[in-house]
Amino acid sequence: MSSLERLEATIASRLNASPETSYVAKLNSKGLGKIAQKVGEEATETVIAAISGSEKELVSESADLLMHLIILLQAKGVPLERVYAELERRAGVSGLEEKASRSE
């Protein structure tokens, strides 16, 4: 089991726990909009760290972003395996070709 898969399992087990005992449950109790907002905030912080921060800051913000993205996926009932499958589908395909295929 990869680190991301372990994180997904932990998040799944905490999603509906008591908001007083779990950050994941507390965020989930605020609804999908708040979770999505948090993903956006973490994405922005990751970009800022990439541009003007240290490698340590970039790694830390990237971990926060991945965690919040997995919370969002779990809240929507989308297993990480679906994301893995999509990445696998795209393997070996030019990014330009893949992007062009979405507009067809």
Secondary structure, DSSP 4 states (H G I P E B T S, - for coil): --HHHHHHHHHHHHTTS-TTT-HHHHHHHT-HHHHHHHHHHHHHHHHHHHHHS-HHHHHHHHHHHHHHHHHHHHHTT--HHHHHHHHHHHTTS-HHHHHHHHT-
